Amino acid sequence: MAGHSKWANIKHKKAATDAKRGKAWTRVIKEITVAAKLGGGDPNSNPRLRLAIDKSTDANMPKDNVQRAIQRGVGNLNGENYEEIRYEGYGLNGVAVIVDTMTDNRTRTVSEVRHAFSKFGGNMGMDGSVSFLFRHCGQFLFAPGTPEDKLIATALEAGAEDILTNEDRSLEVICLPNDFAALETALKAAGFKAEIAEIIMKPQTEIEFTGEDALKIQKLIDALENLDDVQEVYTNAILSV
């Protein structure tokens, strides 16, 4: 048994992302472009691109936008040259925060990220200062009520490393990043549709915050997520606001 209010927290984050669809499209376009640049334009041989295209489908992005992003990535169309940069830092009470960005202007991005940390009671750290507290892995989250025994059997046979049952009865399937695509295919073939399916930085342990402390940490997370160059924000804080 693991987790606090995992399902509620994930649903809240998803709803907030959906409410910012225009920005969600921008983030997915960047991800598609970089994935195509690094691994080629064929999603069948590029798992990262396949995942990015899946995100574009979830975001209801037009297929023309997806194809243009792929063409920019492989060099057939002109466009911005994005680079991936990860920043690490601390929020209130030493909460660990990882900020993944894609940018065409490193100076602008680091300035904006540093300002957000400073404004909301945090500070940036050195590379590696908090990343050791997280695990790079694939995550599939299933709603409470999902047939647990069948999911466990299917997931383990397909290469999952772990299956977690949270206190709210939602289920998490965890795998190595390289096993994500094959596991996703196997789960879908067995009739399982994950509410969230992504490759993440998963905290090894989580700290729960409530009241004013939770609100202050949430303001920092919101400020970072609202930056144009930020793709993902990870934290080991569980917030009950």
Phi and psi in degrees as GROMACS dihedral restraints (atoms count N, CA, C in turn):
[ dihedral_restraints ]
;  ai    aj    ak    al  type     phi  dphi    fc
    3     4     5     6     1  -149.3    20    10
    4     5     6     7     1   161.4    20    10
    6     7     8     9     1    89.4    20    10
    7     8     9    10     1   169.3    20    10
    9    10    11    12     1  -114.3    20    10
   10    11    12    13     1   -84.6    20    10
   12    13    14    15     1  -122.4    20    10
   13    14    15    16     1    56.1    20    10
   15    16    17    18     1   -56.7    20    10
   16    17    18    19     1   -47.4    20    10
   18    19    20    21     1   -62.3    20    10
   19    20    21    22     1   -46.5    20    10
   21    22    23    24     1   -62.2    20    10
   22    23    24    25     1   -41.0    20    10
   24    25    26    27     1   -66.4    20    10
   25    26    27    28     1   -42.9    20    10
   27    28    29    30     1   -66.5    20    10
   28    29    30    31     1   -43.0    20    10
   30    31    32    33     1   -63.6    20    10
   31    32    33    34     1   -38.5    20    10
   33    34    35    36     1   -63.6    20    10
   34    35    36    37     1   -44.9    20    10
   36    37    38    39     1   -64.0    20    10
   37    38    39    40     1   -41.1    20    10
   39    40    41    42     1   -64.6    20    10
   40    41    42    43     1   -41.2    20    10
   42    43    44    45     1   -63.8    20    10
   43    44    45    46     1   -40.1    20    10
   45    46    47    48     1   -65.6    20    10
   46    47    48    49     1   -37.8    20    10
   48    49    50    51     1   -67.1    20    10
   49    50    51    52     1   -43.5    20    10
   51    52    53    54     1   -61.7    20    10
   52    53    54    55     1   -32.0    20    10
   54    55    56    57     1   -70.4    20    10
   55    56    57    58     1   -15.8    20    10
   57    58    59    60     1  -114.6    20    10
   58    59    60    61     1    51.4    20    10
   60    61    62    63     1   -58.1    20    10
   61    62    63    64     1   -40.5    20    10
   63    64    65    66     1   -58.1    20    10
   64    65    66    67     1   -44.2    20    10
   66    67    68    69     1   -70.8    20    10
   67    68    69    70     1   -35.2    20    10
   69    70    71    72     1   -59.4    20    10
   70    71    72    73     1   -40.8    20    10
   72    73    74    75     1   -61.5    20    10
   73    74    75    76     1   -43.7    20    10
   75    76    77    78     1   -59.9    20    10
   76    77    78    79     1   -43.0    20    10
   78    79    80    81     1   -65.3    20    10
   79    80    81    82     1   -42.2    20    10
   81    82    83    84     1   -67.1    20    10
   82    83    84    85     1   -39.5    20    10
   84    85    86    87     1   -60.2    20    10
   85    86    87    88     1   -42.4    20    10
   87    88    89    90     1   -61.2    20    10
   88    89    90    91     1   -44.9    20    10
   90    91    92    93     1   -63.3    20    10
   91    92    93    94     1   -42.3    20    10
   93    94    95    96     1   -62.9    20    10
   94    95    96    97     1   -44.6    20    10
   96    97    98    99     1   -60.5    20    10
   97    98    99   100     1   -47.7    20    10
   99   100   101   102     1   -68.7    20    10
  100   101   102   103     1   -40.5    20    10
  102   103   104   105     1   -61.8    20    10
  103   104   105   106     1   -42.5    20    10
  105   106   107   108     1   -66.5    20    10
  106   107   108   109     1   -38.3    20    10
  108   109   110   111     1   -62.9    20    10
  109   110   111   112     1   -41.5    20    10
  111   112   113   114     1   -83.3    20    10
  112   113   114   115     1   -33.3    20    10
  114   115   116   117     1  -125.4    20    10
  115   116   117   118     1     5.5    20    10
  117   118   119   120     1    93.1    20    10
  118   119   120   121     1   166.5    20    10
  120   121   122   123     1   -91.7    20    10
  121   122   123   124     1     6.4    20    10
  123   124   125   126     1  -101.6    20    10
  124   125   126   127     1   111.0    20    10
  126   127   128   129     1   -64.1    20    10
  127   128   129   130     1   -20.9    20    10
  129   130   131   132     1   -69.7    20    10
  130   131   132   133     1   -25.4    20    10
  132   133   134   135     1  -114.5    20    10
  133   134   135   136     1     6.5    20    10
  135   136   137   138     1  -132.0    20    10
  136   137   138   139     1    89.6    20    10
  138   139   140   141     1   -58.4    20    10
  139   140   141   142     1   -35.1    20    10
  141   142   143   144     1   -66.4    20    10
  142   143   144   145     1   -40.0    20    10
  144   145   146   147     1   -66.1    20    10
  145   146   147   148     1   -40.7    20    10
  147   148   149   150     1   -59.1    20    10
  148   149   150   151     1   -43.8    20    10
  150   151   152   153     1   -63.7    20    10
  151   152   153   154     1   -40.5    20    10
  153   154   155   156     1   -64.8    20    10
  154   155   156   157     1   -39.2    20    10
  156   157   158   159     1   -65.9    20    10
  157   158   159   160     1   -37.8    20    10
  159   160   161   162     1   -60.3    20    10
  160   161   162   163     1   -40.1    20    10
  162   163   164   165     1   -64.0    20    10
  163   164   165   166     1   -36.8    20    10
  165   166   167   168     1   -66.0    20    10
  166   167   168   169     1   -35.3    20    10
  168   169   170   171     1   -66.1    20    10
  169   170   171   172     1   -44.7    20    10
  171   172   173   174     1   -61.4    20    10
  172   173   174   175     1   -31.6    20    10
  174   175   176   177     1   -88.0    20    10
  175   176   177   178     1     4.9    20    10
  177   178   179   180     1    58.4    20    10
  178   179   180   181     1    39.3    20    10
  180   181   182   183     1   -81.4    20    10
  181   182   183   184     1   135.4    20    10
  183   184   185   186     1   -59.3    20    10
  184   185   186   187     1   143.1    20    10
  186   187   188   189     1   -63.3    20    10
  187   188   189   190     1   -29.7    20    10
  189   190   191   192     1   -61.7    20    10
  190   191   192   193     1   -38.9    20    10
  192   193   194   195     1   -63.3    20    10
  193   194   195   196     1   -40.3    20    10
  195   196   197   198     1   -63.8    20    10
  196   197   198   199     1   -47.2    20    10
  198   199   200   201     1   -64.2    20    10
  199   200   201   202     1   -38.5    20    10
  201   202   203   204     1   -64.3    20    10
  202   203   204   205     1   -39.2    20    10
  204   205   206   207     1   -64.4    20    10
  205   206   207   208     1   -41.1    20    10
  207   208   209   210     1   -62.9    20    10
  208   209   210   211     1   -44.9    20    10
  210   211   212   213     1   -63.5    20    10
  211   212   213   214     1   -36.9    20    10
  213   214   215   216     1   -65.3    20    10
  214   215   216   217     1   -39.6    20    10
  216   217   218   219     1   -64.0    20    10
  217   218   219   220     1   -40.1    20    10
  219   220   221   222     1   -87.1    20    10
  220   221   222   223     1     0.1    20    10
  222   223   224   225     1    93.1    20    10
  223   224   225   226     1    10.1    20    10
  225   226   227   228     1   -86.0    20    10
  226   227   228   229     1   -15.0    20    10
  228   229   230   231     1  -131.4    20    10
  229   230   231   232     1   148.0    20    10
  231   232   233   234     1   -73.6    20    10
  232   233   234   235     1   149.6    20    10
  234   235   236   237     1   179.6    20    10
  235   236   237   238     1  -179.2    20    10
  237   238   239   240     1   -65.6    20    10
  238   239   240   241     1   150.3    20    10
  240   241   242   243     1  -103.7    20    10
  241   242   243   244     1    97.7    20    10
  243   244   245   246     1   -86.4    20    10
  244   245   246   247     1   146.4    20    10
  246   247   248   249     1  -124.4    20    10
  247   248   249   250     1   149.9    20    10
  249   250   251   252     1   -92.6    20    10
  250   251   252   253     1   130.8    20    10
  252   253   254   255     1  -135.7    20    10
  253   254   255   256     1   133.5    20    10
  255   256   257   258     1  -107.8    20    10
  256   257   258   259     1   132.8    20    10
  258   259   260   261     1  -115.9    20    10
  259   260   261   262     1   146.4    20    10
  261   262   263   264     1  -126.4    20    10
  262   263   264   265     1   149.6    20    10
  264   265   266   267     1  -170.7    20    10
  265   266   267   268     1  -170.0    20    10
  267   268   269   270     1  -129.6    20    10
  268   269   270   271     1   143.4    20    10
  270   271   272   273     1  -104.7    20    10
  271   272   273   274     1  -160.4    20    10
  273   274   275   276     1   -53.8    20    10
  274   275   276   277     1   138.6    20    10
  276   277   278   279     1    58.2    20    10
  277   278   279   280     1    28.1    20    10
  279   280   281   282     1    76.5    20    10
  280   281   282   283     1    16.9    20    10
  282   283   284   285     1   -58.0    20    10
  283   284   285   286     1   133.7    20    10
  285   286   287   288     1   -82.5    20    10
  286   287   288   289     1   136.3    20    10
  288   289   290   291     1  -136.1    20    10
  289   290   291   292     1   131.1    20    10
  291   292   293   294     1  -115.9    20    10
  292   293   294   295     1   133.1    20    10
  294   295   296   297     1  -122.9    20    10
  295   296   297   298     1   112.6    20    10
  297   298   299   300     1   -96.6    20    10
  298   299   300   301     1   128.2    20    10
  300   301   302   303     1  -126.6    20    10
  301   302   303   304     1   158.9    20    10
  303   304   305   306     1  -131.0    20    10
  304   305   306   307     1   126.1    20    10
  306   307   308   309     1  -146.0    20    10
  307   308   309   310     1   153.9    20    10
  309   310   311   312     1  -107.1    20    10
  310   311   312   313     1     9.3    20    10
  312   313   314   315     1  -150.4    20    10
  313   314   315   316     1    91.3    20    10
  315   316   317   318     1   -59.2    20    10
  316   317   318   319     1   -39.8    20    10
  318   319   320   321     1   -63.2    20    10
  319   320   321   322     1   -44.7    20    10
  321   322   323   324     1   -61.8    20    10
  322   323   324   325     1   -44.4    20    10
  324   325   326   327     1   -65.6    20    10
  325   326   327   328     1   -48.2    20    10
  327   328   329   330     1   -64.2    20    10
  328   329   330   331     1   -34.7    20    10
  330   331   332   333     1   -64.3    20    10
  331   332   333   334     1   -43.8    20    10
  333   334   335   336     1   -68.5    20    10
  334   335   336   337     1   -40.1    20    10
  336   337   338   339     1   -66.3    20    10
  337   338   339   340     1   -44.1    20    10
  339   340   341   342     1   -62.2    20    10
  340   341   342   343     1   -40.3    20    10
  342   343   344   345     1   -63.3    20    10
  343   344   345   346     1   -41.6    20    10
  345   346   347   348     1   -63.3    20    10
  346   347   348   349     1   -44.5    20    10
  348   349   350   351     1   -58.8    20    10
  349   350   351   352     1   -48.0    20    10
  351   352   353   354     1   -64.8    20    10
  352   353   354   355     1   -41.3    20    10
  354   355   356   357     1   -66.0    20    10
  355   356   357   358     1   -31.0    20    10
  357   358   359   360     1  -115.8    20    10
  358   359   360   361     1    34.9    20    10
  360   361   362   363     1    80.2    20    10
  361   362   363   364     1    18.4    20    10
  363   364   365   366     1  -117.8    20    10
  364   365   366   367     1  -173.2    20    10
  366   367   368   369     1  -155.1    20    10
  367   368   369   370     1   148.9    20    10
  369   370   371   372     1   -77.0    20    10
  370   371   372   373     1   147.9    20    10
  372   373   374   375     1  -114.7    20    10
  373   374   375   376     1  -178.1    20    10
  375   376   377   378     1   -78.9    20    10
  376   377   378   379     1   162.9    20    10
  378   379   380   381     1   -56.8    20    10
  379   380   381   382     1   130.2    20    10
  381   382   383   384     1    87.4    20    10
  382   383   384   385     1    -0.1    20    10
  384   385   386   387     1   -68.3    20    10
  385   386   387   388     1   -30.3    20    10
  387   388   389   390     1  -129.7    20    10
  388   389   390   391     1   -11.1    20    10
  390   391   392   393     1   -63.2    20    10
  391   392   393   394     1   -23.9    20    10
  393   394   395   396     1   -67.9    20    10
  394   395   396   397     1   -14.0    20    10
  396   397   398   399     1   -84.7    20    10
  397   398   399   400     1    -2.7    20    10
  399   400   401   402     1  -122.4    20    10
  400   401   402   403     1   160.4    20    10
  402   403   404   405     1  -122.2    20    10
  403   404   405   406     1   128.7    20    10
  405   406   407   408     1   -80.5    20    10
  406   407   408   409     1   116.5    20    10
  408   409   410   411     1  -158.2    20    10
  409   410   411   412     1   166.9    20    10
  411   412   413   414     1   -88.3    20    10
  412   413   414   415     1   143.4    20    10
  414   415   416   417     1  -134.8    20    10
  415   416   417   418     1   131.7    20    10
  417   418   419   420     1  -121.6    20    10
  418   419   420   421     1   125.4    20    10
  420   421   422   423     1  -112.1    20    10
  421   422   423   424     1   128.0    20    10
  423   424   425   426     1  -117.1    20    10
  424   425   426   427     1   144.6    20    10
  426   427   428   429     1   -65.7    20    10
  427   428   429   430     1   152.8    20    10
  429   430   431   432     1   -53.3    20    10
  430   431   432   433     1   139.1    20    10
  432   433   434   435     1    99.7    20    10
  433   434   435   436     1    -9.5    20    10
  435   436   437   438     1   -63.8    20    10
  436   437   438   439     1   135.5    20    10
  438   439   440   441     1   -57.9    20    10
  439   440   441   442     1   106.7    20    10
  441   442   443   444     1   -68.6    20    10
  442   443   444   445     1   -47.8    20    10
  444   445   446   447     1   -62.3    20    10
  445   446   447   448     1   -43.8    20    10
  447   448   449   450     1   -65.9    20    10
  448   449   450   451     1   -41.3    20    10
  450   451   452   453     1   -62.7    20    10
  451   452   453   454     1   -44.9    20    10
  453   454   455   456     1   -60.5    20    10
  454   455   456   457     1   -46.9    20    10
  456   457   458   459     1   -62.7    20    10
  457   458   459   460     1   -44.6    20    10
  459   460   461   462     1   -64.4    20    10
  460   461   462   463     1   -45.6    20    10
  462   463   464   465     1   -65.8    20    10
  463   464   465   466     1   -45.7    20    10
  465   466   467   468     1   -64.6    20    10
  466   467   468   469     1   -39.5    20    10
  468   469   470   471     1   -65.3    20    10
  469   470   471   472     1   -29.3    20    10
  471   472   473   474     1   -90.7    20    10
  472   473   474   475     1     2.0    20    10
  474   475   476   477     1   108.8    20    10
  475   476   477   478     1    11.1    20    10
  477   478   479   480     1   -64.8    20    10
  478   479   480   481     1   147.6    20    10
  480   481   482   483     1   -88.7    20    10
  481   482   483   484     1   -32.1    20    10
  483   484   485   486     1  -157.8    20    10
  484   485   486   487     1   151.5    20    10
  486   487   488   489     1  -128.6    20    10
  487   488   489   490     1   124.5    20    10
  489   490   491   492     1  -111.0    20    10
  490   491   492   493     1   134.9    20    10
  492   493   494   495     1  -104.5    20    10
  493   494   495   496     1   115.4    20    10
  495   496   497   498     1   -82.1    20    10
  496   497   498   499     1   165.8    20    10
  498   499   500   501     1   -60.7    20    10
  499   500   501   502     1   -28.0    20    10
  501   502   503   504     1   -87.7    20    10
  502   503   504   505     1     7.5    20    10
  504   505   506   507     1    74.8    20    10
  505   506   507   508     1     7.2    20    10
  507   508   509   510     1   -72.1    20    10
  508   509   510   511     1   158.9    20    10
  510   511   512   513     1  -122.1    20    10
  511   512   513   514     1   136.8    20    10
  513   514   515   516     1  -116.9    20    10
  514   515   516   517     1   130.8    20    10
  516   517   518   519     1  -108.6    20    10
  517   518   519   520     1   127.6    20    10
  519   520   521   522     1  -116.3    20    10
  520   521   522   523     1   138.7    20    10
  522   523   524   525     1  -146.4    20    10
  523   524   525   526     1   168.9    20    10
  525   526   527   528     1   -68.5    20    10
  526   527   528   529     1   146.9    20    10
  528   529   530   531     1   -53.5    20    10
  529   530   531   532     1   -39.6    20    10
  531   532   533   534     1   -69.7    20    10
  532   533   534   535     1   -17.1    20    10
  534   535   536   537     1   -95.8    20    10
  535   536   537   538     1    -0.9    20    10
  537   538   539   540     1   -59.7    20    10
  538   539   540   541     1   -50.3    20    10
  540   541   542   543     1   -62.8    20    10
  541   542   543   544     1   -44.8    20    10
  543   544   545   546     1   -66.1    20    10
  544   545   546   547     1   -39.4    20    10
  546   547   548   549     1   -67.5    20    10
  547   548   549   550     1   -40.4    20    10
  549   550   551   552     1   -60.8    20    10
  550   551   552   553     1   -43.8    20    10
  552   553   554   555     1   -60.8    20    10
  553   554   555   556     1   -43.9    20    10
  555   556   557   558     1   -66.2    20    10
  556   557   558   559     1   -40.3    20    10
  558   559   560   561     1   -65.9    20    10
  559   560   561   562     1   -42.7    20    10
  561   562   563   564     1   -64.8    20    10
  562   563   564   565     1   -39.7    20    10
  564   565   566   567     1   -63.3    20    10
  565   566   567   568     1   -28.8    20    10
  567   568   569   570     1   -87.4    20    10
  568   569   570   571     1     1.7    20    10
  570   571   572   573     1    92.1    20    10
  571   572   573   574     1    12.8    20    10
  573   574   575   576     1   -98.3    20    10
  574   575   576   577     1   125.8    20    10
  576   577   578   579     1  -115.2    20    10
  577   578   579   580     1   111.6    20    10
  579   580   581   582     1   -73.9    20    10
  580   581   582   583     1   141.5    20    10
  582   583   584   585     1   -69.2    20    10
  583   584   585   586     1   -38.8    20    10
  585   586   587   588     1  -131.6    20    10
  586   587   588   589     1   131.0    20    10
  588   589   590   591     1  -139.5    20    10
  589   590   591   592     1   112.2    20    10
  591   592   593   594     1  -160.1    20    10
  592   593   594   595     1   164.8    20    10
  594   595   596   597     1  -100.1    20    10
  595   596   597   598     1   124.3    20    10
  597   598   599   600     1  -133.2    20    10
  598   599   600   601     1   173.8    20    10
  600   601   602   603     1  -102.4    20    10
  601   602   603   604     1   105.0    20    10
  603   604   605   606     1   -95.3    20    10
  604   605   606   607     1   125.6    20    10
  606   607   608   609     1   -63.4    20    10
  607   608   609   610     1   139.1    20    10
  609   610   611   612     1   -69.8    20    10
  610   611   612   613     1   -37.1    20    10
  612   613   614   615     1  -137.0    20    10
  613   614   615   616     1   153.9    20    10
  615   616   617   618     1  -122.9    20    10
  616   617   618   619     1   151.1    20    10
  618   619   620   621     1  -120.1    20    10
  619   620   621   622     1   129.6    20    10
  621   622   623   624     1   -93.8    20    10
  622   623   624   625     1   135.1    20    10
  624   625   626   627     1  -125.9    20    10
  625   626   627   628     1   145.3    20    10
  627   628   629   630     1  -132.0    20    10
  628   629   630   631     1   170.3    20    10
  630   631   632   633     1    61.0    20    10
  631   632   633   634     1  -140.4    20    10
  633   634   635   636     1   -62.1    20    10
  634   635   636   637     1   -39.0    20    10
  636   637   638   639     1   -61.2    20    10
  637   638   639   640     1   -43.1    20    10
  639   640   641   642     1   -63.2    20    10
  640   641   642   643     1   -41.2    20    10
  642   643   644   645     1   -62.8    20    10
  643   644   645   646     1   -41.3    20    10
  645   646   647   648     1   -65.4    20    10
  646   647   648   649     1   -42.2    20    10
  648   649   650   651     1   -66.6    20    10
  649   650   651   652     1   -40.0    20    10
  651   652   653   654     1   -61.5    20    10
  652   653   654   655     1   -37.5    20    10
  654   655   656   657     1   -62.9    20    10
  655   656   657   658     1   -39.4    20    10
  657   658   659   660     1   -65.1    20    10
  658   659   660   661     1   -46.7    20    10
  660   661   662   663     1   -60.8    20    10
  661   662   663   664     1   -44.4    20    10
  663   664   665   666     1   -61.7    20    10
  664   665   666   667     1   -42.9    20    10
  666   667   668   669     1   -62.2    20    10
  667   668   669   670     1   -41.3    20    10
  669   670   671   672     1   -68.5    20    10
  670   671   672   673     1   -44.4    20    10
  672   673   674   675     1   -65.9    20    10
  673   674   675   676     1   -25.4    20    10
  675   676   677   678     1   -80.6    20    10
  676   677   678   679     1    -8.7    20    10
  678   679   680   681     1   -71.9    20    10
  679   680   681   682     1   137.4    20    10
  681   682   683   684     1   -60.6    20    10
  682   683   684   685     1   -32.6    20    10
  684   685   686   687     1   -87.6    20    10
  685   686   687   688     1    -5.4    20    10
  687   688   689   690     1   -86.3    20    10
  688   689   690   691     1   128.5    20    10
  690   691   692   693     1   -93.3    20    10
  691   692   693   694     1   -49.4    20    10
  693   694   695   696     1  -144.5    20    10
  694   695   696   697     1   148.5    20    10
  696   697   698   699     1  -125.9    20    10
  697   698   699   700     1   128.5    20    10
  699   700   701   702     1  -119.0    20    10
  700   701   702   703     1   143.7    20    10
  702   703   704   705     1  -146.6    20    10
  703   704   705   706     1   156.4    20    10
  705   706   707   708     1   -95.1    20    10
  706   707   708   709     1    15.3    20    10
  708   709   710   711     1   -93.9    20    10
  709   710   711   712     1   135.6    20    10
  711   712   713   714     1  -104.8    20    10
  712   713   714   715     1   122.7    20    10
  714   715   716   717     1  -110.8    20    10
  715   716   717   718     1   127.8    20    10
  717   718   719   720     1  -114.4    20    10
  718   719   720   721     1    94.9    20    10
